[in-house]
Amino acid sequence: MFGQTTLGASSVSSSASRVFRYEVVGLRQNSETDRNKYNIRNSGSVFITVPYSRMNEEYQRITRLGGKIVKIEPLTADEE
């Protein structure tokens, strides 16, 4: 039994399926976003959908781009 796991599909954390929506204002065009083939709006709200596992990475990216997170809300299966 050494080295074996007893995890089944039912024991997978519900965090794997959780999704959140960030409302972000103030994103700006900079050297990082210049590599994109599209411009980023300088004003208004932008909504970004993020899985739970990537929330920290997305927060850091938004901060680097000069954005401010106004609201974070969980999404249900109906809203996606």
C-alpha positions as CSV (number, residue, x, y, z in Angstrom):
1,M,0.0,0.0,0.0
2,F,3.0,2.3,0.3
3,G,3.0,5.0,-2.4
4,Q,-0.6,4.4,-3.4
5,T,-3.3,7.0,-3.2
6,T,-7.0,6.4,-2.3
7,L,-8.3,9.6,-3.9
8,G,-11.2,9.1,-6.1
9,A,-13.2,11.5,-8.2
10,S,-15.6,12.2,-5.3
11,S,-12.7,13.5,-3.1
12,V,-11.5,16.1,-5.5
13,S,-11.8,19.6,-4.0
14,S,-14.7,21.7,-5.1
15,S,-12.1,24.5,-5.7
16,A,-11.2,22.9,-9.0
17,S,-14.6,23.9,-10.4
18,R,-15.0,27.3,-8.8
19,V,-14.8,30.4,-11.1
20,F,-14.7,34.0,-10.2
21,R,-15.3,37.3,-12.2
22,Y,-13.0,40.3,-11.5
23,E,-14.3,43.7,-12.4
24,V,-11.3,45.8,-13.2
25,V,-10.8,49.5,-13.9
26,G,-7.8,51.5,-15.1
27,L,-6.0,49.0,-17.3
28,R,-3.5,50.7,-19.5
29,Q,-1.4,49.9,-22.5
30,N,2.3,49.3,-21.6
31,S,5.3,47.4,-22.8
32,E,3.9,44.0,-21.7
33,T,0.6,44.6,-23.5
34,D,2.2,46.0,-26.6
35,R,3.0,42.4,-27.6
36,N,-0.7,41.8,-27.9
37,K,-2.4,42.3,-31.2
38,Y,-5.1,44.4,-29.7
39,N,-5.3,47.6,-27.6
40,I,-6.5,47.7,-24.0
41,R,-9.1,50.3,-23.2
42,N,-7.8,53.0,-20.8
43,S,-11.1,53.6,-19.1
44,G,-14.3,51.8,-18.1
45,S,-14.7,48.4,-16.5
46,V,-13.3,45.2,-17.8
47,F,-14.7,41.8,-16.7
48,I,-12.2,39.0,-16.4
49,T,-13.3,35.4,-15.6
50,V,-10.7,33.5,-13.6
51,P,-10.7,29.9,-12.2
52,Y,-9.9,29.7,-8.5
53,S,-6.5,28.1,-9.1
54,R,-5.3,31.2,-11.1
55,M,-6.7,34.0,-8.9
56,N,-3.4,35.0,-7.4
57,E,-1.6,35.0,-10.8
58,E,-4.4,37.1,-12.4
59,Y,-4.3,39.6,-9.5
60,Q,-0.6,40.1,-10.0
61,R,-1.0,40.6,-13.8
62,I,-3.8,43.2,-13.3
63,T,-1.6,45.0,-10.8
64,R,1.4,45.1,-13.2
65,L,-0.9,46.5,-15.9
66,G,-2.0,49.3,-13.6
67,G,-5.5,48.1,-13.0
68,K,-7.5,48.1,-9.9
69,I,-9.9,45.3,-8.9
70,V,-13.2,46.9,-8.0
71,K,-15.2,43.7,-7.4
72,I,-14.7,40.0,-7.2
73,E,-17.8,37.8,-7.5
74,P,-18.2,34.0,-7.7
75,L,-19.9,32.6,-10.8
76,T,-22.4,29.8,-10.7
77,A,-22.9,27.3,-13.5
78,D,-25.9,29.4,-14.8
79,E,-23.9,32.6,-15.2
80,E,-21.0,31.1,-17.1
